[in-house]
Amino acid sequence: MYMKSLILRIIIAFTSSALFLCIGSCVSAPYLITVPTDPREIEGTYTLILYGGRYSSDIENVAILDKEGDQYTFIVYAPEFDYKVKKHVPAKEALAEAEAFVRFHYAFWKAQLRAIADPSGIPIGYEVRPLYYPMDFGYPDVLDVDYIVKDDTVTVRISLKRDLRRQLFDDEGPFLFRLRR
């Protein structure tokens, strides 16, 4: 009986230590939030990041406007062939190009513009993402986009929502191949 109690205490101590380490590691790199914004508020010059558009049916597309001259630099956590970067683009031109970029897919419904706010709530960039007709993919917003800030670097992680990824690419292969069987 004493041995079972000792093993249980060791397991609880180990689990709580691991949990504490995980929570502690998350605190050092906070996630930034996006908030609705008015396009008339976008001024200045931006580095335009165009992620996706790799093939004709690519729905994993998003455009990010990184405000130049501030302390933050955006980097995309993806291979370089998955995105393009254009520097020194005026605000109106960057916004127009971002909206044109995200609208190429046949199921495009409308573009969604949101400000990316730093920990104090000040916009440091903007995100333009496509919303699709819900009947094509189940819901309009198909992306999970995370902005993780550490020091003065914002790491952008982009992926399809988990449910959609399972629907399109389950164990049997891509969704289109299952339809043909």
N, C-alpha and C positions, 0 to 999 in steps of 0.2 A: 504494500500500500504506500509506504514511504517513497519507494522508487517511482511509482506512477505520479505522485505529487511533485517530486523533484523534476521529472521529465516535463510535466505540465508547466511548471514554473520556468524552466529553461525555454520552452517553446514560446510562452507568453513574453518573456524578456526579449527573446530574439525577434519576434514579430513586432513588438512595440518599438524596438530599436530601428528595425528596417523601416517601419512606418514613419518614425521621426525623421530619419535621413531623407526619405522621399519628400516629405512635406517641407523640410528645411531646404532641399535643393530647388523646389519650386518657388520658394519665396525670393531667391536671388535673381530670378529672371521673370518678371511679371509680364502678363499678357496685356497688350494694348486693346482698347475697345474701339469700335467704329460707331459713329453717330450720324443720323441724317443731317444733311447740309444743303444749302442753297448754292447752285452753281455760280451765282453772282458774287459769292464771297471768295472765289478762287482767283487769286492774283499772284503775280510774280513769275518766276521761272522754275521749271521742274525737270527732274530726271524722270523720263517716262519708261516704265517697265511693262512690257507686253508679254504676258505669260500665256502659252498655249498656241492655238491656231496651227497645230502641227500637221493636221490632216483634215479633210473636208467634213468629217462628222465629229470632230473634237468638241466636246462640251465643257472641257476643263480649261476655261479661258477667263482671264481677269487682267485688268490694267491697273497699275499703281502709279500715282503721281507723287514722287518724292520731292518735297520742297527743298530747293537748293538754297544754301546760305545759312541753314540752321545747323544745330549740333548733331543731328541724326543722319545716319546713312542706312539705306535699306539694302538688304541682300536677300536673294531668293535661294531657299534651300532646295535646289534642283540642279540637274546638269545644265550646262550653259546652252545646249541646243534646244532646251525647252522654253527659252524666253529671249527677248531682244531688249536692249537698253539704248535709249536715246537721251543724250544730255542737252541741257540748255534750251529746253522747249518752252516758249511762252505759254502762259496759263490757258488762254482760249484755244490755241492750237493743240496743246496737250490733251485738253478735255475732248475736243472734236475727234482727234485721232483715237483716243481711248474708246469713245463711244462707237466709232466706226469699226474698231477692232473686235469688240465683243459682240457685234450684231451679225456676224457672217453666217452663223448656223441657221438651218432652215426652221428650227423650232423656236428661234429667238422671239421673245414677246416684248421686252423692254429692258432698258439699262437701269441699274440702280447705282446711284452716287451716294457715297458715305465718306465722312471725314475720319481719318485715323488720328485719334487723340493721344497725346503723351500722358504720362502719369498725372500731370497737373490739369489735364483737360484741354490743352491747347492743340489745335490741329497741326500736325507735322507732315501730313500727306493726305491723299485721297485715294479711294478705291472705286473703280467702275467695274461692276460685275454684271453678267447677263442674267436675266430671269427668263425662263422658258415657259412655254405653254404647259400647264400642269398635266394635260392629257398625254403628253409625250414621255414624261419622266416621273410622273406621280406628284410632283410639287415643283414650284417655279425656281427655287433656289437650290441648285445641285452641288454647291461648293462648301467646303469647310476651309476657311482662310484664317490662319492664326498669325498674329504679329507679336513676336516675343522680343522684348527689349532687354539688352544687357549692355551696360555702359552707354555708349552712344550709337550702338548698332542695333537695328531692328531686323530680325530674321523673319522672313515670310515663308510660311509653310502652307502649301496649297494642295488640296486633295478633293476627290469626290466624296460626297457624304457616304458613310459606311453602308447604309441600306441600298443605295443606288449602285455602289461598287459590287455588292453581292448580287444584285439583280443583273447587272451587265456582265460581270466576270466571276461567276461561281466556279465550282470544281469541274463543271462540265465544259468549261471554255467560254469564250465570249457569247453574249446574248444572241447575236445574229446567227452564229453557227448552230445554236440550239433550235432556232426557228426553221432551219432548212432540213432538219432530220425527218 
